[in-house]
């Protein structure tokens, strides 16, 4: 499977995974001049910015792929979303990372890391 196809399947899986985990999906592939956020959701009243990383096999390195540079880009994009949607960046929000990978049987698996990073 090509990387682009796997990425698309991974994002579709991620959306389903999050919905069945109790998230409401607010936005898909939100873009701003600062970058893109794969999914924006809400869980228990909190706005969640979710970065989805899809891998061919075990997804543990996916968490490491969201390095400090990527975290800053996500945070700037999240601020743009909050200002656009809520008129303020004073809304409590968190950053989650969802690792998705193809299992040996071809099915997709996921591991969610809630509140994966914070910015000071």
Phi and psi in radians as a Rosetta constraint file:
Dihedral C 1 N 2 CA 2 C 2 CIRCULARHARMONIC -1.288 0.35
Dihedral N 2 CA 2 C 2 N 3 CIRCULARHARMONIC 2.667 0.35
Dihedral C 2 N 3 CA 3 C 3 CIRCULARHARMONIC -1.022 0.35
Dihedral N 3 CA 3 C 3 N 4 CIRCULARHARMONIC -0.724 0.35
Dihedral C 3 N 4 CA 4 C 4 CIRCULARHARMONIC -1.101 0.35
Dihedral N 4 CA 4 C 4 N 5 CIRCULARHARMONIC -0.762 0.35
Dihedral C 4 N 5 CA 5 C 5 CIRCULARHARMONIC -1.121 0.35
Dihedral N 5 CA 5 C 5 N 6 CIRCULARHARMONIC -0.748 0.35
Dihedral C 5 N 6 CA 6 C 6 CIRCULARHARMONIC -1.096 0.35
Dihedral N 6 CA 6 C 6 N 7 CIRCULARHARMONIC -0.712 0.35
Dihedral C 6 N 7 CA 7 C 7 CIRCULARHARMONIC -1.065 0.35
Dihedral N 7 CA 7 C 7 N 8 CIRCULARHARMONIC -0.753 0.35
Dihedral C 7 N 8 CA 8 C 8 CIRCULARHARMONIC -1.117 0.35
Dihedral N 8 CA 8 C 8 N 9 CIRCULARHARMONIC -0.771 0.35
Dihedral C 8 N 9 CA 9 C 9 CIRCULARHARMONIC -1.116 0.35
Dihedral N 9 CA 9 C 9 N 10 CIRCULARHARMONIC -0.668 0.35
Dihedral C 9 N 10 CA 10 C 10 CIRCULARHARMONIC -1.097 0.35
Dihedral N 10 CA 10 C 10 N 11 CIRCULARHARMONIC -0.720 0.35
Dihedral C 10 N 11 CA 11 C 11 CIRCULARHARMONIC -1.209 0.35
Dihedral N 11 CA 11 C 11 N 12 CIRCULARHARMONIC -0.652 0.35
Dihedral C 11 N 12 CA 12 C 12 CIRCULARHARMONIC -1.136 0.35
Dihedral N 12 CA 12 C 12 N 13 CIRCULARHARMONIC -0.752 0.35
Dihedral C 12 N 13 CA 13 C 13 CIRCULARHARMONIC -1.053 0.35
Dihedral N 13 CA 13 C 13 N 14 CIRCULARHARMONIC -0.770 0.35
Dihedral C 13 N 14 CA 14 C 14 CIRCULARHARMONIC -1.043 0.35
Dihedral N 14 CA 14 C 14 N 15 CIRCULARHARMONIC -0.770 0.35
Dihedral C 14 N 15 CA 15 C 15 CIRCULARHARMONIC -1.070 0.35
Dihedral N 15 CA 15 C 15 N 16 CIRCULARHARMONIC -0.797 0.35
Dihedral C 15 N 16 CA 16 C 16 CIRCULARHARMONIC -1.108 0.35
Dihedral N 16 CA 16 C 16 N 17 CIRCULARHARMONIC -0.790 0.35
Dihedral C 16 N 17 CA 17 C 17 CIRCULARHARMONIC -0.983 0.35
Dihedral N 17 CA 17 C 17 N 18 CIRCULARHARMONIC -0.820 0.35
Dihedral C 17 N 18 CA 18 C 18 CIRCULARHARMONIC -1.183 0.35
Dihedral N 18 CA 18 C 18 N 19 CIRCULARHARMONIC -0.729 0.35
Dihedral C 18 N 19 CA 19 C 19 CIRCULARHARMONIC -1.063 0.35
Dihedral N 19 CA 19 C 19 N 20 CIRCULARHARMONIC -0.749 0.35
Dihedral C 19 N 20 CA 20 C 20 CIRCULARHARMONIC -1.291 0.35
Dihedral N 20 CA 20 C 20 N 21 CIRCULARHARMONIC -0.224 0.35
Dihedral C 20 N 21 CA 21 C 21 CIRCULARHARMONIC -1.638 0.35
Dihedral N 21 CA 21 C 21 N 22 CIRCULARHARMONIC 0.079 0.35
Dihedral C 21 N 22 CA 22 C 22 CIRCULARHARMONIC 1.749 0.35
Dihedral N 22 CA 22 C 22 N 23 CIRCULARHARMONIC 0.111 0.35
Dihedral C 22 N 23 CA 23 C 23 CIRCULARHARMONIC -1.467 0.35
Dihedral N 23 CA 23 C 23 N 24 CIRCULARHARMONIC 2.542 0.35
Dihedral C 23 N 24 CA 24 C 24 CIRCULARHARMONIC -1.751 0.35
Dihedral N 24 CA 24 C 24 N 25 CIRCULARHARMONIC 2.242 0.35
Dihedral C 24 N 25 CA 25 C 25 CIRCULARHARMONIC -1.525 0.35
Dihedral N 25 CA 25 C 25 N 26 CIRCULARHARMONIC 2.138 0.35
Dihedral C 25 N 26 CA 26 C 26 CIRCULARHARMONIC -1.672 0.35
Dihedral N 26 CA 26 C 26 N 27 CIRCULARHARMONIC -0.575 0.35
Dihedral C 26 N 27 CA 27 C 27 CIRCULARHARMONIC -2.758 0.35
Dihedral N 27 CA 27 C 27 N 28 CIRCULARHARMONIC 2.528 0.35
Dihedral C 27 N 28 CA 28 C 28 CIRCULARHARMONIC -2.013 0.35
Dihedral N 28 CA 28 C 28 N 29 CIRCULARHARMONIC 2.368 0.35
Dihedral C 28 N 29 CA 29 C 29 CIRCULARHARMONIC 0.857 0.35
Dihedral N 29 CA 29 C 29 N 30 CIRCULARHARMONIC 0.932 0.35
Dihedral C 29 N 30 CA 30 C 30 CIRCULARHARMONIC -1.205 0.35
Dihedral N 30 CA 30 C 30 N 31 CIRCULARHARMONIC 2.251 0.35
Dihedral C 30 N 31 CA 31 C 31 CIRCULARHARMONIC -2.056 0.35
Dihedral N 31 CA 31 C 31 N 32 CIRCULARHARMONIC 2.475 0.35
Dihedral C 31 N 32 CA 32 C 32 CIRCULARHARMONIC -2.421 0.35
Dihedral N 32 CA 32 C 32 N 33 CIRCULARHARMONIC 3.056 0.35
Dihedral C 32 N 33 CA 33 C 33 CIRCULARHARMONIC -1.077 0.35
Dihedral N 33 CA 33 C 33 N 34 CIRCULARHARMONIC -0.264 0.35
Dihedral C 33 N 34 CA 34 C 34 CIRCULARHARMONIC -1.613 0.35
Dihedral N 34 CA 34 C 34 N 35 CIRCULARHARMONIC -0.327 0.35
Dihedral C 34 N 35 CA 35 C 35 CIRCULARHARMONIC 2.671 0.35
Dihedral N 35 CA 35 C 35 N 36 CIRCULARHARMONIC -2.795 0.35
Dihedral C 35 N 36 CA 36 C 36 CIRCULARHARMONIC -2.280 0.35
Dihedral N 36 CA 36 C 36 N 37 CIRCULARHARMONIC 2.538 0.35
Dihedral C 36 N 37 CA 37 C 37 CIRCULARHARMONIC -2.054 0.35
Dihedral N 37 CA 37 C 37 N 38 CIRCULARHARMONIC 2.252 0.35
Dihedral C 37 N 38 CA 38 C 38 CIRCULARHARMONIC -1.045 0.35
Dihedral N 38 CA 38 C 38 N 39 CIRCULARHARMONIC -0.944 0.35
Dihedral C 38 N 39 CA 39 C 39 CIRCULARHARMONIC -2.442 0.35
Dihedral N 39 CA 39 C 39 N 40 CIRCULARHARMONIC 2.457 0.35
Dihedral C 39 N 40 CA 40 C 40 CIRCULARHARMONIC -2.050 0.35
Dihedral N 40 CA 40 C 40 N 41 CIRCULARHARMONIC 2.225 0.35
Dihedral C 40 N 41 CA 41 C 41 CIRCULARHARMONIC -2.345 0.35
Dihedral N 41 CA 41 C 41 N 42 CIRCULARHARMONIC -3.106 0.35
Dihedral C 41 N 42 CA 42 C 42 CIRCULARHARMONIC -2.376 0.35
Dihedral N 42 CA 42 C 42 N 43 CIRCULARHARMONIC 2.340 0.35
Dihedral C 42 N 43 CA 43 C 43 CIRCULARHARMONIC -2.400 0.35
Dihedral N 43 CA 43 C 43 N 44 CIRCULARHARMONIC 2.201 0.35
Dihedral C 43 N 44 CA 44 C 44 CIRCULARHARMONIC 0.887 0.35
Dihedral N 44 CA 44 C 44 N 45 CIRCULARHARMONIC 0.690 0.35
Dihedral C 44 N 45 CA 45 C 45 CIRCULARHARMONIC 1.436 0.35
Dihedral N 45 CA 45 C 45 N 46 CIRCULARHARMONIC -0.099 0.35
Dihedral C 45 N 46 CA 46 C 46 CIRCULARHARMONIC -1.673 0.35
Dihedral N 46 CA 46 C 46 N 47 CIRCULARHARMONIC 2.393 0.35
Dihedral C 46 N 47 CA 47 C 47 CIRCULARHARMONIC -1.366 0.35
Dihedral N 47 CA 47 C 47 N 48 CIRCULARHARMONIC 2.303 0.35
Dihedral C 47 N 48 CA 48 C 48 CIRCULARHARMONIC -2.157 0.35
Dihedral N 48 CA 48 C 48 N 49 CIRCULARHARMONIC 2.236 0.35
Dihedral C 48 N 49 CA 49 C 49 CIRCULARHARMONIC -1.777 0.35
Dihedral N 49 CA 49 C 49 N 50 CIRCULARHARMONIC 2.048 0.35
Dihedral C 49 N 50 CA 50 C 50 CIRCULARHARMONIC -1.975 0.35
Dihedral N 50 CA 50 C 50 N 51 CIRCULARHARMONIC 2.120 0.35
Dihedral C 50 N 51 CA 51 C 51 CIRCULARHARMONIC -1.664 0.35
Dihedral N 51 CA 51 C 51 N 52 CIRCULARHARMONIC 2.197 0.35
Dihedral C 51 N 52 CA 52 C 52 CIRCULARHARMONIC -1.843 0.35
Dihedral N 52 CA 52 C 52 N 53 CIRCULARHARMONIC 2.202 0.35
Dihedral C 52 N 53 CA 53 C 53 CIRCULARHARMONIC -2.120 0.35
Dihedral N 53 CA 53 C 53 N 54 CIRCULARHARMONIC 2.057 0.35
Dihedral C 53 N 54 CA 54 C 54 CIRCULARHARMONIC -1.889 0.35
Dihedral N 54 CA 54 C 54 N 55 CIRCULARHARMONIC 2.368 0.35
Dihedral C 54 N 55 CA 55 C 55 CIRCULARHARMONIC -2.243 0.35
Dihedral N 55 CA 55 C 55 N 56 CIRCULARHARMONIC 2.765 0.35
Dihedral C 55 N 56 CA 56 C 56 CIRCULARHARMONIC -1.159 0.35
Dihedral N 56 CA 56 C 56 N 57 CIRCULARHARMONIC -0.739 0.35
Dihedral C 56 N 57 CA 57 C 57 CIRCULARHARMONIC -2.441 0.35
Dihedral N 57 CA 57 C 57 N 58 CIRCULARHARMONIC 3.095 0.35
Dihedral C 57 N 58 CA 58 C 58 CIRCULARHARMONIC -0.199 0.35
Dihedral N 58 CA 58 C 58 N 59 CIRCULARHARMONIC 2.294 0.35
Dihedral C 58 N 59 CA 59 C 59 CIRCULARHARMONIC -1.651 0.35
Dihedral N 59 CA 59 C 59 N 60 CIRCULARHARMONIC 0.275 0.35
Dihedral C 59 N 60 CA 60 C 60 CIRCULARHARMONIC -1.124 0.35
Dihedral N 60 CA 60 C 60 N 61 CIRCULARHARMONIC -0.550 0.35
Dihedral C 60 N 61 CA 61 C 61 CIRCULARHARMONIC -1.280 0.35
Dihedral N 61 CA 61 C 61 N 62 CIRCULARHARMONIC -0.194 0.35
Dihedral C 61 N 62 CA 62 C 62 CIRCULARHARMONIC -1.070 0.35
Dihedral N 62 CA 62 C 62 N 63 CIRCULARHARMONIC -0.651 0.35
Dihedral C 62 N 63 CA 63 C 63 CIRCULARHARMONIC -1.129 0.35
Dihedral N 63 CA 63 C 63 N 64 CIRCULARHARMONIC -0.668 0.35
Dihedral C 63 N 64 CA 64 C 64 CIRCULARHARMONIC -1.213 0.35
Dihedral N 64 CA 64 C 64 N 65 CIRCULARHARMONIC -0.425 0.35
Dihedral C 64 N 65 CA 65 C 65 CIRCULARHARMONIC -1.187 0.35
Dihedral N 65 CA 65 C 65 N 66 CIRCULARHARMONIC -0.325 0.35
Dihedral C 65 N 66 CA 66 C 66 CIRCULARHARMONIC -1.599 0.35
Dihedral N 66 CA 66 C 66 N 67 CIRCULARHARMONIC 1.292 0.35
Dihedral C 66 N 67 CA 67 C 67 CIRCULARHARMONIC -1.384 0.35
Dihedral N 67 CA 67 C 67 N 68 CIRCULARHARMONIC 3.047 0.35
Dihedral C 67 N 68 CA 68 C 68 CIRCULARHARMONIC -0.960 0.35
Dihedral N 68 CA 68 C 68 N 69 CIRCULARHARMONIC -0.651 0.35
Dihedral C 68 N 69 CA 69 C 69 CIRCULARHARMONIC -1.103 0.35
Dihedral N 69 CA 69 C 69 N 70 CIRCULARHARMONIC -0.799 0.35
Dihedral C 69 N 70 CA 70 C 70 CIRCULARHARMONIC -1.130 0.35
Dihedral N 70 CA 70 C 70 N 71 CIRCULARHARMONIC -0.686 0.35
Dihedral C 70 N 71 CA 71 C 71 CIRCULARHARMONIC -1.059 0.35
Dihedral N 71 CA 71 C 71 N 72 CIRCULARHARMONIC -0.755 0.35
Dihedral C 71 N 72 CA 72 C 72 CIRCULARHARMONIC -1.107 0.35
Dihedral N 72 CA 72 C 72 N 73 CIRCULARHARMONIC -0.709 0.35
Dihedral C 72 N 73 CA 73 C 73 CIRCULARHARMONIC -1.116 0.35
Dihedral N 73 CA 73 C 73 N 74 CIRCULARHARMONIC -0.765 0.35
Dihedral C 73 N 74 CA 74 C 74 CIRCULARHARMONIC -1.085 0.35
Dihedral N 74 CA 74 C 74 N 75 CIRCULARHARMONIC -0.754 0.35
Dihedral C 74 N 75 CA 75 C 75 CIRCULARHARMONIC -1.107 0.35
Dihedral N 75 CA 75 C 75 N 76 CIRCULARHARMONIC -0.737 0.35
Dihedral C 75 N 76 CA 76 C 76 CIRCULARHARMONIC -1.113 0.35
Dihedral N 76 CA 76 C 76 N 77 CIRCULARHARMONIC -0.709 0.35
Dihedral C 76 N 77 CA 77 C 77 CIRCULARHARMONIC -1.171 0.35
Dihedral N 77 CA 77 C 77 N 78 CIRCULARHARMONIC -0.684 0.35
Dihedral C 77 N 78 CA 78 C 78 CIRCULARHARMONIC -1.080 0.35
Dihedral N 78 CA 78 C 78 N 79 CIRCULARHARMONIC -0.733 0.35
Dihedral C 78 N 79 CA 79 C 79 CIRCULARHARMONIC -1.055 0.35
Dihedral N 79 CA 79 C 79 N 80 CIRCULARHARMONIC -0.740 0.35
Dihedral C 79 N 80 CA 80 C 80 CIRCULARHARMONIC -1.069 0.35
Dihedral N 80 CA 80 C 80 N 81 CIRCULARHARMONIC -0.742 0.35
Dihedral C 80 N 81 CA 81 C 81 CIRCULARHARMONIC -1.068 0.35
Dihedral N 81 CA 81 C 81 N 82 CIRCULARHARMONIC -0.834 0.35
Dihedral C 81 N 82 CA 82 C 82 CIRCULARHARMONIC -1.089 0.35
Dihedral N 82 CA 82 C 82 N 83 CIRCULARHARMONIC -0.715 0.35
Dihedral C 82 N 83 CA 83 C 83 CIRCULARHARMONIC -1.150 0.35
Dihedral N 83 CA 83 C 83 N 84 CIRCULARHARMONIC -0.721 0.35
Dihedral C 83 N 84 CA 84 C 84 CIRCULARHARMONIC -1.194 0.35
Dihedral N 84 CA 84 C 84 N 85 CIRCULARHARMONIC -0.784 0.35
Dihedral C 84 N 85 CA 85 C 85 CIRCULARHARMONIC -1.476 0.35
Dihedral N 85 CA 85 C 85 N 86 CIRCULARHARMONIC -0.672 0.35
Dihedral C 85 N 86 CA 86 C 86 CIRCULARHARMONIC -2.018 0.35
Dihedral N 86 CA 86 C 86 N 87 CIRCULARHARMONIC -0.129 0.35
Dihedral C 86 N 87 CA 87 C 87 CIRCULARHARMONIC 1.285 0.35
Dihedral N 87 CA 87 C 87 N 88 CIRCULARHARMONIC 0.230 0.35
Dihedral C 87 N 88 CA 88 C 88 CIRCULARHARMONIC -2.784 0.35
Dihedral N 88 CA 88 C 88 N 89 CIRCULARHARMONIC 2.644 0.35
Dihedral C 88 N 89 CA 89 C 89 CIRCULARHARMONIC -1.814 0.35
Dihedral N 89 CA 89 C 89 N 90 CIRCULARHARMONIC 0.270 0.35
Dihedral C 89 N 90 CA 90 C 90 CIRCULARHARMONIC -1.589 0.35
Dihedral N 90 CA 90 C 90 N 91 CIRCULARHARMONIC 0.293 0.35
Dihedral C 90 N 91 CA 91 C 91 CIRCULARHARMONIC -1.494 0.35
Dihedral N 91 CA 91 C 91 N 92 CIRCULARHARMONIC 2.306 0.35
Dihedral C 91 N 92 CA 92 C 92 CIRCULARHARMONIC -1.154 0.35
Dihedral N 92 CA 92 C 92 N 93 CIRCULARHARMONIC 2.262 0.35
Dihedral C 92 N 93 CA 93 C 93 CIRCULARHARMONIC -2.502 0.35
Dihedral N 93 CA 93 C 93 N 94 CIRCULARHARMONIC 2.789 0.35
Dihedral C 93 N 94 CA 94 C 94 CIRCULARHARMONIC -2.370 0.35
Dihedral N 94 CA 94 C 94 N 95 CIRCULARHARMONIC 2.886 0.35
Dihedral C 94 N 95 CA 95 C 95 CIRCULARHARMONIC -2.027 0.35
Dihedral N 95 CA 95 C 95 N 96 CIRCULARHARMONIC 2.095 0.35
Dihedral C 95 N 96 CA 96 C 96 CIRCULARHARMONIC -1.964 0.35
Dihedral N 96 CA 96 C 96 N 97 CIRCULARHARMONIC 2.674 0.35
Dihedral C 96 N 97 CA 97 C 97 CIRCULARHARMONIC -2.190 0.35
Dihedral N 97 CA 97 C 97 N 98 CIRCULARHARMONIC 2.291 0.35
Dihedral C 97 N 98 CA 98 C 98 CIRCULARHARMONIC -2.015 0.35
Dihedral N 98 CA 98 C 98 N 99 CIRCULARHARMONIC 1.995 0.35
Dihedral C 98 N 99 CA 99 C 99 CIRCULARHARMONIC -1.557 0.35
Dihedral N 99 CA 99 C 99 N 100 CIRCULARHARMONIC 2.264 0.35
Dihedral C 99 N 100 CA 100 C 100 CIRCULARHARMONIC -2.174 0.35
Dihedral N 100 CA 100 C 100 N 101 CIRCULARHARMONIC 2.376 0.35
Dihedral C 100 N 101 CA 101 C 101 CIRCULARHARMONIC -2.550 0.35
Dihedral N 101 CA 101 C 101 N 102 CIRCULARHARMONIC 2.777 0.35
Dihedral C 101 N 102 CA 102 C 102 CIRCULARHARMONIC -1.514 0.35
Dihedral N 102 CA 102 C 102 N 103 CIRCULARHARMONIC 2.151 0.35
Dihedral C 102 N 103 CA 103 C 103 CIRCULARHARMONIC -1.334 0.35
Dihedral N 103 CA 103 C 103 N 104 CIRCULARHARMONIC 2.961 0.35
Dihedral C 103 N 104 CA 104 C 104 CIRCULARHARMONIC -1.035 0.35
Dihedral N 104 CA 104 C 104 N 105 CIRCULARHARMONIC -0.537 0.35
Dihedral C 104 N 105 CA 105 C 105 CIRCULARHARMONIC -1.462 0.35
Dihedral N 105 CA 105 C 105 N 106 CIRCULARHARMONIC 0.049 0.35
Dihedral C 105 N 106 CA 106 C 106 CIRCULARHARMONIC 1.628 0.35
Dihedral N 106 CA 106 C 106 N 107 CIRCULARHARMONIC -0.223 0.35
Dihedral C 106 N 107 CA 107 C 107 CIRCULARHARMONIC -1.325 0.35
Dihedral N 107 CA 107 C 107 N 108 CIRCULARHARMONIC 2.792 0.35
Dihedral C 107 N 108 CA 108 C 108 CIRCULARHARMONIC -1.682 0.35
Dihedral N 108 CA 108 C 108 N 109 CIRCULARHARMONIC 2.493 0.35
Dihedral C 108 N 109 CA 109 C 109 CIRCULARHARMONIC -2.157 0.35
Dihedral N 109 CA 109 C 109 N 110 CIRCULARHARMONIC 2.737 0.35
Dihedral C 109 N 110 CA 110 C 110 CIRCULARHARMONIC -2.467 0.35
Dihedral N 110 CA 110 C 110 N 111 CIRCULARHARMONIC 2.649 0.35
Dihedral C 110 N 111 CA 111 C 111 CIRCULARHARMONIC -2.390 0.35
Dihedral N 111 CA 111 C 111 N 112 CIRCULARHARMONIC 2.146 0.35
Dihedral C 111 N 112 CA 112 C 112 CIRCULARHARMONIC -1.802 0.35
Dihedral N 112 CA 112 C 112 N 113 CIRCULARHARMONIC 2.248 0.35
Dihedral C 112 N 113 CA 113 C 113 CIRCULARHARMONIC -1.940 0.35
Dihedral N 113 CA 113 C 113 N 114 CIRCULARHARMONIC 1.811 0.35
Dihedral C 113 N 114 CA 114 C 114 CIRCULARHARMONIC -1.358 0.35
Dihedral N 114 CA 114 C 114 N 115 CIRCULARHARMONIC 2.558 0.35
Dihedral C 114 N 115 CA 115 C 115 CIRCULARHARMONIC 0.902 0.35
Dihedral N 115 CA 115 C 115 N 116 CIRCULARHARMONIC 0.860 0.35
Dihedral C 115 N 116 CA 116 C 116 CIRCULARHARMONIC -1.137 0.35
Dihedral N 116 CA 116 C 116 N 117 CIRCULARHARMONIC -0.505 0.35
Dihedral C 116 N 117 CA 117 C 117 CIRCULARHARMONIC -2.717 0.35
Dihedral N 117 CA 117 C 117 N 118 CIRCULARHARMONIC 2.778 0.35
Dihedral C 117 N 118 CA 118 C 118 CIRCULARHARMONIC -2.295 0.35
Dihedral N 118 CA 118 C 118 N 119 CIRCULARHARMONIC 2.621 0.35
Dihedral C 118 N 119 CA 119 C 119 CIRCULARHARMONIC -2.008 0.35
Dihedral N 119 CA 119 C 119 N 120 CIRCULARHARMONIC 2.412 0.35
